[in-house]
């Protein structure tokens, strides 16, 4: 157990080293949040509510989504890529715990700061009385953890590309684009046109953004549906990842740089 704790602690400690990255992410998120707030404040000049959203609901939704954008970003795609490219993947393969467990602990530790900041924001908003957050049910908490695990497996699956090509950086803007569109990052999915709403709500990106925002805001519609969908995607990603990783490791010759 101490080995697991130490691995995650080192990942948390490493994330504090790059303080400039933390500041840049916070600044970028703040700019995006302000743009969304000004836009929706203008729209609500002519409406007291839109569907089931009031102006306060919309502001809190985008605040939460700002943090979720960083938390639910599959950074393990690029971490794994660098380790394969440099040959450091061999070090993890020789450790006494499975490489996927090590990667998960690293991944969880790297999200520690963003998770803490999101928690603090929710607590501050509740204390100020801007929005009253309901206590999360057991199934809501399980859904958040399951969605996080689904994201990690998704990242592990995509990271297998690094065994075959040397540069995976184009995946970063590609993921960001799909996430903003299909996760509700631009507009909540339940406000999308009916012909797009069903398709977008079935994508895994909806589990990484819109589903989690609804849980944290206490808007628990379709909670069971999201739970089942998350299990299905997690199993699909896990099976595909195990197959791809085994095939990749058989062919891997670690030569370093």
MARPA-66331 format. One record per residue (C-alpha): x, y, z. Coordinates in Angstrom, 3 decimals, m for minus. Layout:
BEGIN
NODE         xx         yy         zz
NODE          X          Y          Z
...
//
This chain:
BEGIN
NODE         xx         yy         zz
NODE      0.000      0.000      0.000
NODE      2.903      2.365      0.792
NODE      4.166      1.904     m2.777
NODE      0.813      3.086     m4.174
NODE      0.706      6.115     m1.849
NODE      4.298      7.035     m2.618
NODE      3.715      6.850     m6.377
NODE      0.712      9.173     m6.175
NODE      2.509     11.522     m3.757
NODE      5.428     11.887     m6.170
NODE      2.995     12.742     m8.963
NODE      1.309     15.396     m6.783
NODE      4.695     16.800     m5.797
NODE      5.766     16.918     m9.438
NODE      2.651     18.886    m10.398
NODE      3.604     21.609     m7.878
NODE      7.010     22.005     m9.497
NODE      5.507     23.421    m12.697
NODE      3.828     26.391    m11.002
NODE      3.900     28.433    m14.211
NODE      1.671     25.813    m15.873
NODE     m0.814     26.090    m12.997
NODE     m0.944     29.884    m13.299
NODE     m1.330     29.758    m17.084
NODE     m4.155     27.196    m16.840
NODE     m5.963     29.317    m14.244
NODE     m5.543     32.475    m16.317
NODE     m6.720     30.769    m19.516
NODE     m9.702     29.255    m17.713
NODE    m10.583     32.647    m16.228
NODE    m10.567     34.302    m19.668
NODE    m12.802     31.560    m21.119
NODE    m15.134     31.826    m18.120
NODE    m15.461     35.613    m18.438
NODE    m16.247     35.359    m22.149
NODE    m19.006     32.806    m21.447
NODE    m20.402     34.924    m18.593
NODE    m20.611     38.094    m20.678
NODE    m22.270     36.184    m23.517
NODE    m24.937     34.536    m21.353
NODE    m25.547     37.674    m19.326
NODE    m26.421     39.438    m22.566
NODE    m28.723     36.582    m23.642
NODE    m30.529     36.606    m20.278
NODE    m31.323     40.297    m20.687
NODE    m34.346     39.170    m22.702
NODE    m35.158     35.951    m20.797
NODE    m35.675     35.213    m17.113
NODE    m34.823     31.579    m17.781
NODE    m33.914     29.303    m20.663
NODE    m35.399     25.821    m20.377
NODE    m34.513     24.835    m16.791
NODE    m31.565     27.253    m16.460
NODE    m31.597     30.577    m14.680
NODE    m28.726     33.026    m15.089
NODE    m27.206     31.869    m11.790
NODE    m27.452     28.240    m12.902
NODE    m25.682     29.066    m16.144
NODE    m22.884     30.947    m14.385
NODE    m22.269     28.059    m11.979
NODE    m22.413     25.573    m14.854
NODE    m19.606     27.340    m16.738
NODE    m17.557     27.773    m13.570
NODE    m17.693     24.021    m12.969
NODE    m17.013     23.254    m16.635
NODE    m13.897     25.460    m16.497
NODE    m12.362     23.139    m13.882
NODE    m13.713     19.975    m15.497
NODE    m11.957     20.926    m18.741
NODE     m8.608     20.528    m16.959
NODE     m9.555     17.585    m14.749
NODE    m11.035     15.576    m17.617
NODE     m8.187     16.084    m20.033
NODE     m6.399     12.793    m20.896
NODE     m2.867     13.999    m20.140
NODE     m1.693     10.384    m19.896
NODE     m1.763     10.248    m23.712
NODE      1.165     12.645    m23.873
NODE      2.938     11.413    m20.735
NODE      3.023      7.873    m22.119
NODE      4.148      9.169    m25.488
NODE      7.191     10.898    m23.992
NODE      8.128      7.787    m22.012
NODE      7.931      5.572    m25.096
NODE      9.896      8.074    m27.171
NODE     12.648      8.470    m24.560
NODE     12.811      4.784    m23.636
NODE     11.821      5.455    m20.011
NODE      8.897      3.088    m20.508
NODE     11.349      0.284    m19.686
NODE     11.703      1.584    m16.119
NODE      7.973      1.261    m15.482
NODE      7.875     m2.192    m17.044
NODE     10.501     m3.369    m14.537
NODE      8.664     m2.046    m11.465
NODE      6.877     m4.523     m9.144
NODE      3.401     m3.112     m9.903
NODE      1.594     m3.154    m13.239
NODE      2.344     m0.312    m15.622
NODE     m1.343      0.640    m15.925
NODE     m1.649      0.956    m12.126
NODE      1.441      3.187    m12.021
NODE      0.000      5.314    m14.827
NODE     m3.330      5.650    m13.002
NODE     m1.624      6.806     m9.786
NODE      0.419      9.324    m11.784
NODE     m2.717     10.469    m13.595
NODE     m4.685     10.865    m10.356
NODE     m1.866     12.789     m8.712
NODE     m1.545     15.149    m11.675
NODE     m5.220     16.140    m11.268
NODE     m4.924     16.812     m7.519
NODE     m4.582     20.604     m7.764
NODE     m7.526     20.994    m10.163
NODE     m9.743     18.759     m8.000
NODE     m8.857     20.780     m4.873
NODE     m9.560     24.079     m6.659
NODE    m12.941     22.807     m7.884
NODE    m13.844     21.641     m4.368
NODE    m12.848     24.997     m2.857
NODE    m14.909     26.863     m5.469
NODE    m18.015     24.789     m4.699
NODE    m17.569     25.315     m0.941
NODE    m17.072     29.091     m1.352
NODE    m20.130     29.392     m3.614
NODE    m22.223     27.456     m1.083
NODE    m21.025     29.602      1.829
NODE    m21.795     32.797     m0.087
NODE    m25.283     31.433     m0.742
NODE    m25.074     31.972     m4.501
NODE    m26.162     28.403     m5.149
NODE    m27.127     25.680     m2.705
NODE    m25.374     22.461     m3.638
NODE    m27.138     19.296     m2.536
NODE    m25.253     16.470     m0.866
NODE    m24.198     13.912     m3.445
NODE    m25.801     10.490     m3.342
NODE    m23.699      7.331     m3.394
NODE    m24.550      6.664     m7.042
NODE    m23.571     10.268     m7.935
NODE    m20.166      9.870     m6.277
NODE    m19.679      6.509     m7.968
NODE    m20.570      8.056    m11.322
NODE    m17.918     10.773    m10.890
NODE    m15.248      8.166    m10.093
NODE    m16.404      5.916    m12.926
NODE    m16.309      8.770    m15.440
NODE    m12.802      9.634    m14.247
NODE    m11.706      6.018    m14.669
NODE    m13.328      5.944    m18.114
NODE    m11.303      9.020    m19.101
NODE     m8.089      7.394    m17.862
NODE     m8.735      4.203    m19.861
NODE     m9.609      6.305    m22.897
NODE     m6.272      8.095    m22.558
NODE     m4.413      4.807    m22.117
NODE     m6.054      3.417    m25.245
NODE     m5.189      6.431    m27.399
NODE     m1.648      6.567    m25.980
NODE     m0.880      3.252    m27.695
NODE     m0.487      5.284    m30.883
NODE      2.857      6.417    m29.439
NODE      4.281      2.926    m30.048
NODE      3.869      3.440    m33.779
NODE      4.364      7.185    m34.384
NODE      6.774      9.605    m32.726
NODE      4.592     12.727    m32.448
NODE      1.132     12.738    m30.869
NODE      0.832     16.479    m30.147
NODE     m1.863     16.988    m32.880
NODE     m4.194     14.940    m30.648
NODE     m4.227     17.761    m28.080
NODE     m6.177     20.367    m30.133
NODE     m8.230     17.563    m31.680
NODE     m9.374     16.345    m28.263
NODE    m10.031     19.908    m27.077
NODE    m12.258     20.524    m30.090
NODE    m14.289     17.353    m29.640
NODE    m14.539     17.957    m25.904
NODE    m15.870     21.506    m26.249
NODE    m18.469     20.432    m28.793
NODE    m19.649     17.081    m27.401
NODE    m19.204     17.629    m23.657
NODE    m21.378     20.709    m23.341
NODE    m18.385     23.027    m23.061
NODE    m19.836     25.507    m25.555
NODE    m23.504     25.108    m24.654
NODE    m25.225     22.654    m22.263
NODE    m26.242     19.557    m24.183
NODE    m29.874     19.745    m23.066
NODE    m30.132     23.108    m24.862
NODE    m28.895     21.676    m28.151
NODE    m31.355     21.056    m31.024
NODE    m33.213     17.763    m30.670
NODE    m31.596     16.177    m33.737
NODE    m28.122     16.674    m32.206
NODE    m28.933     16.253    m28.513
NODE    m29.415     12.478    m28.581
NODE    m26.245     11.791    m30.546
NODE    m24.073     14.077    m28.433
NODE    m25.395     12.737    m25.127
NODE    m24.340      9.224    m26.188
NODE    m20.710     10.203    m26.850
NODE    m18.048      9.505    m24.189
NODE    m17.238     13.230    m24.132
NODE    m20.630     13.922    m22.564
NODE    m19.536     11.741    m19.627
NODE    m16.367     13.788    m19.210
NODE    m18.145     17.135    m19.052
NODE    m21.918     17.577    m19.106
NODE    m22.682     14.498    m17.000
NODE    m20.253     15.534    m14.243
NODE    m21.460     19.138    m14.226
NODE    m25.038     17.937    m13.766
NODE    m24.012     15.694    m10.865
NODE    m22.127     18.492     m9.092
NODE    m25.033     20.907     m9.603
NODE    m27.536     18.379     m8.269
NODE    m29.293     18.122    m11.629
NODE    m29.469     14.342    m11.569
NODE    m31.624     13.689    m14.615
NODE    m30.679     10.490    m16.486
NODE    m28.248      9.539    m13.704
NODE    m28.786      5.808    m14.152
NODE    m28.457      6.136    m17.925
NODE    m25.129      7.949    m17.573
NODE    m23.934      5.315    m15.105
NODE    m24.705      2.464    m17.508
NODE    m23.189      4.358    m20.447
NODE    m20.000      4.985    m18.465
NODE    m19.676      1.292    m17.590
NODE    m20.130      0.302    m21.236
NODE    m17.522      2.773    m22.510
NODE    m15.080      1.829    m19.727
NODE    m15.319     m1.861    m20.639
NODE    m14.955     m1.163    m24.376
NODE    m11.923      1.098    m23.846
NODE    m10.362     m1.352    m21.385
NODE    m10.683     m4.363    m23.697
NODE     m9.323     m2.441    m26.678
NODE     m6.480     m1.007    m24.603
NODE     m5.383     m4.406    m23.268
NODE     m5.324     m5.824    m26.793
NODE     m3.453     m2.845    m28.271
NODE     m0.967     m2.600    m25.404
NODE     m0.083     m6.298    m25.521
NODE      0.519     m6.154    m29.265
NODE      2.577     m2.971    m28.927
NODE      4.761     m4.268    m26.092
NODE      5.552     m7.455    m28.014
NODE      7.013     m5.376    m30.829
NODE      8.661     m2.726    m28.651
NODE     12.442     m2.459    m28.679
NODE     13.542      0.142    m26.169
NODE     16.597      1.951    m27.492
NODE     16.241      5.376    m25.832
NODE     17.383      8.605    m27.431
//
